[in-house]
Amino acid sequence: MVTRRGFLTGAGVLAGGSALAACASGEGVASTSVELNRLATQTVPFDGTHQAGISTPLQSGLNLVAFTVRPGVDRDGIIRLMRLWTEDARALCAGQTPLGSLEPEMVVNPANLTITCGFGSRLFDIAGIADQRPDWLHPIPAFERDQLDERWGEADLVLQVCSDDMVTLSHATRHMIRSGVDYVSTRWFQSGFLNTNGVLGKEETPRNLFGQKDGTVNPRTDEDITQAAWIDEGPEWARDGSVMVVRRIAMNLDTWEILDRTSREVSVGRTLDTGAPLTGTDEFDEPDYSATDRFGLPVIDPVSHMARSRPAEGHPEQVILRRVYNYDLEPDPTSEELSNAGLVFICFQKNPDLQFTPIQQRLDEADRLNQWITHIGSAVFFMPPGTDPSDPTSDDFWGAGLLQQ
């Protein structure tokens, strides 16, 4: 039997600036401690119509792990793995010790832990159900500006692990990798972080490493998320699932930081401080693309990132649910750049052929930000619907409706 051991990779969640100010003045120390304790023990329900970790509010930490199915593992083996992974993930997300774990003290602070599973295209071949593979489950078409590295490419399975506690995140990820070691090997590992301000319970649009608010236009209501993310047609085993597109995007901070603030804002179409469109004052103001300045020039550049990424006229379906994290690694000693940073860009949708790909095609053709970003990785995964072992009409493990046909 393979032993299961956790390891530590980072510190816990930091309190926000307002909490620190309260501490400095001698006030709010007790309330801040209560908030931290509440966050540490807070859980996200694992079972439900949809998998958690898709429309769930963003946590501060991400580990995205892709896997290759080991030679000789067939559909029965994949089913055993899905039963094991689902059972262990359900326990971890509830702050409980998975069966066989020797480290109960490592799971007591779930801090909104979610574990979400996806299937790659090749898994359908391995499981002998290639005829069931949806038409949209294929690599994103290559774009002219892409510089894709195969090490960040397609995979058989993926686990998205998110939490507001970095030790919990590390332990849960390690546990899931070790528990599946007889069935899969790790293909790639992408970690990310963002500023959620979750300690004080205040949800704000997080910023990327260019200093921009990232995700202002995300669908937020249940109705809007349903229209964008949840599969509502096709075979029953796919309904209430979703499709994950992962793009690894390198950001050249060295050349970006040469720009003055006005140039940075023109490139995006939004102000850096509030995230408001250049024609407004609030982050969520509707942009006025017809507005012109005193010289008759558009206030919002038609090839700004905001203008190019909006849905094409007559295509309201071109909306995606973004779940984007920053990465920041040690500089590459073979490169002249002083940083090695970027985005683990994750988005969910019903059909990437109709949603992600048309958006990215427009951005590839013309986008001011293309001078400072490069897409270096790409993968697509089907995300099965949620689970509920107490409901006979729901799957009791990830992908049961598909794999048990």
N, C-alpha and C positions, 0 to 999 in steps of 0.2 A: 504494500500500500504506500502510495506517495504521501509523504508528510506535507502538511500545509502550514507555512509560517509566513508571518507578515514582516514588512520592513518599513522603516520610516524614511520619507523623502522630503519632508518640509515642515514648516510651521503651520499653526492653525490660522483661523480667520482673524484678521485685524479689525479692531474697532474703527469706525469712521472718525473724521475730523471733529464732528460735533461732540462725539463721545469723549474724545481726548480733551477738548476744550472744557467740558463739564468736569472732567477729572482734575484739570489744572486749577479750576476755581474751587475745588473741594466739594462740588455738588455733583450729584448724579452717579457717584461711584457704585452705590448699591444697585441702582436701576440698570446701569450698564452691565453689571455682573449678572443680573437676572436675565437681561437680553441675551448675553452670551450663553448662559446655561440653557435658555429656551431654544436657541438656535442649535446647540449641540445635540439635543435630544429630539429635535423636530424630525418627523418622518413624512415621506410622500407615499401614499397608498400604491402598492405594487400592482395589485389586480384591478381590472376594470375593462371597459370597452376598448380602450386604446392602451398601448404601452406607455408607461411613465417615461419622462425624459425627452418627449417630443414637444408637447405644448406646455410642459412644466416650466414655471419661471426659472430663469437661468441661475445656476449655482456658480460659485466662484472658481471651481476647478474642474478640469476635464482630463480624462485619459481615454483615448480612442484607440482600440487595439484590434487589428485585423489578423485573421488566422487562415492557414492553409490546412485542409483536411489531410490527415496522414494516409499514406498508401494502405489499401486494404480495408479502410473504413467504408462501409456501405450505408444504405438507408437505415438499417436497424441500429448501426452504430451511431448515426447522426441522431436518431430518436433517443437513444440512451443519453447522449450528450445533452440534448435539449431538456430532457427530464431532470438531469443532474444540475445543469446550469440554472434552469428556472427555479428549482427548489432552493438552491443555494442563494440565488439573487433575491428571492422572496424573503428569506431569513435575514440576509444582510441589510436589506432596505428597511426592515422592521426593527433593526437593532438587536437581532437575535443571532445566536451562534449556529452556523450551519452544521449539519450532522458530520461528525468526524473531525471538526476543528478543535484544536487544543488552545485557542486563544480567545476566550470569551470576553476578556477585558478590552480587546481591540474593536469590538463592534458596538459598544454601548453608546457611542456618539455618532449616530448616522448622519446628522446635520444635512437633512434633505437628500440623502443618497438616492440616486436612481441608477439602474442598470438596464440598458436597452439593447436588444439583439437584432441583427439584420443578416439577411441571406444574400450572398453574391450569386452571379449568374451561373458559375460552374457548379454550385451546390446542386442545382437541378439536374445536371448530368450525373453527378456522383450518386444522387439518390434515385436515379432511374426514372425521373419524372420530367425529362427535357420537354416533353409535349405540353407540359403545364406552365412553362416559363412565359411570363408576360412579354409582350412585344417591346415594352419600354425598358426591360431589364437588360441593358447592354452598356458598354462604355460610352461616355459622352463623346460626340464627334470631336476630332482634333480641330483646334482653332489655330489661325496663323501665328498668333503671338505666344502660344503655349511653348513651354520648354519642359515637358513632362519627364520626370525621372521615374523609371519603372519601380524603384524601391518604394514609391508612394502610390502604387497602382492598384488594380483590381484584386480582390481577395474572395475567399469562399464564405467567410463569416466575419462579422464585426461585433464588438461590444463597445457601447458608449457608456462610460462610467463617469458620473458627475456627483460632486458633493461640495458643501461649504466648509468641510474640514479636510485639510490636506493629508493628515495621517489616515483618516478613514478612507479617503480616496485611494491612497497607496495600498492599504491593506486589502480593500475590497477588490482592487484590480489584480493584485498578486494572488489572492484566493481564487478568483475566477480563472486566471491563467493556469494555475497549478491544478485545479480540479478538472480541467479539460485536457491535461497533458497527454493522456493516452489516445486521444482522438484528433487533436489538432496541434500544430506548431505555430508559433507567432510569426506573422508575415511582416507587420510593421507596427510601430507604436508612436502615437502622436499625443503630446500633452499640451494643455492650454490653460490660460487663466484670464480672468477679467475682474473688473471692479463692479460688484453687484450692489454694494451698500446694504447687503442683506442683514447685517447685525442689527441695524436700527429699524428693520422692516420697511425701508423706503425703497421702492422700486424706481430706478432711473435707467435710462438708456446707457449701456456701458460704452466706454471709449476704446478705440483701437490705438495702436502705437503711433499713428499719425496725429493723434489728438482729436480725432473726429468721433462724434457720437455715431455709433454703428448699430443700426436696427430701428431707426425712427419709424420707417414705413411698414414694419412688421404687422401682420394681422394680429389683433388683440382680443376681439370678442370671440365667443364660442362660435358664432355664426360665420365670421370671417375665417377663423381657423379651419372650420369644417369645409368651407368652400375651397380652401387652398391645399390642405394637407391630408385629409382622410379619404382613402379610396372608397367610393360608393357605388361602383359598378364592377362587372366582371364576376369571376368565381367567388363563391361564398367564403372560401378560405382566405381571400385577399381583402375582403371588405372590412373596413375600420382599421386597416393597416395603413402604411404610408411608404414613401420612397425617399431614402436618404441619398443625397449627393454630397460627396466630400471633395473639396478642392483645397489643396495646400498652396498658399499664395505667399511668395516671398516679397517683402517690402524693403525698398532701398531707403533706409532712414538717412543715410549720408547725403544723398542728393536732395531728398525731400526737405531736409533741414536748412538747405541753402535758400529756399524760397522765403519771401516775406509772408506775413499772415494774409494779406489781401490775395496774393497769388494762390495760396493754399485754399482759401475759401472759394475763389473763382473756379478752381479745378473741381471742387466737390459740388458747388452750388448752394452751400450752406455756411453759416457762420460757425466758427470754431467754439465760441464761448457757449452759446445757447443751443446750437444745432438748428436754428431757425433757417428756413429758406431765405435767400438773399432778398426776396420780395416781402418778407414778413418779420415778425419780432418774436414769435414763439416757436418752439421746436415743432409743434404739430399744426402750425398754420399751413393752409393749402398754398402751394407755390403758384405764382402767376407767371407762366411761361411767356405770356404776351407782353409783359411789362418791359419798357425800354428806359434807358437813362437819358440825360440831357443831350447826348450825342446821337440818340436814336438807336443805340446798340442794345441788345437784349441784356437785362439785368442778370438773368440766369443764362449762362453760356449754353447754347444748344448741344455742345459736346461735353458739358460737365457730367460728372458721374451720375448725379441725380437725374438729369434730363435723359440720359441714355438708358438708365436702368428702369425707368417707369414703364408700365404696360403699353405696348403698341396700341395705336388707335384701333378700336374694334376688337381688341383681344383682352377683355377684363380677366380672363383666366390666367394671365401671365403674372401671377403673384406667388411668391414662395414664403415659407415660414423659416426664417433664418435663425440659426443657433451657432453663433460665431465666437471663437475664442482666439486670443493672442498667443503667439509663442515667441520665446526669446532665448536663444541658445548661445553658446560660446562662439566667438567669431571664427570663421574659417581661416586657418593660417595660410592657406594658398590664395586667399582673396585679398583685394585691396580694401574691401569694405570693413568698416569698423564694427558692424553689427551683423547678426544672423537672426533676423526677426521676421515676423509675418503673421498670417492668419491661418488657423485651422477653420476653414469656411465650411460649415455644415448647414444644409438646408433640407427641408422636407416638403414634399408635394405629392399630388396624386399621380402625375405623369411628367417626368422630366422632359420628354420630347415636346410637350406643349407648354411647359412652364420654364424650367431652368435654361434649356438650350437656346430658345429664342432670345431670352434676356442676355445670355452670355455672348451670343452671336453679335448683337448690337454693340455690346461693350468691346468686343474684340475688334470690331470695325472702326470704332471711334469712341474714345473715352480719355479725357484729360489725364486720368490717373494711370493710364497705361505706361506713362513715362517712368513711373516709380514702383510698379508692381509686376510680378511675373508668376503665372500659374505653373507650378512645378509638380503637382500631384493631382490625381483624379480617380475616383471610384464611385460606383453606384451599388446600392443595396436595397432589397425589398425588406421592409420592416413589418413583420407579422402583426396581426391585431393583438389586443391585450388578452390576458388570461384570467380565469376565475374557476378554480376547481370545484367551487360550491354550486356553480351554475352548469347544468348538463348541456346547455346550448352554447357554452363558451369553451374555448380551448383550455386544457388544464396545464399545458406547457407550450413554450414558444413554437409556433408553426405546426401544432398538432393537426389542424384541419387539412393542411397541405401534405404533411409527411405520412399521415395514417390513411390516405385514400386507398 
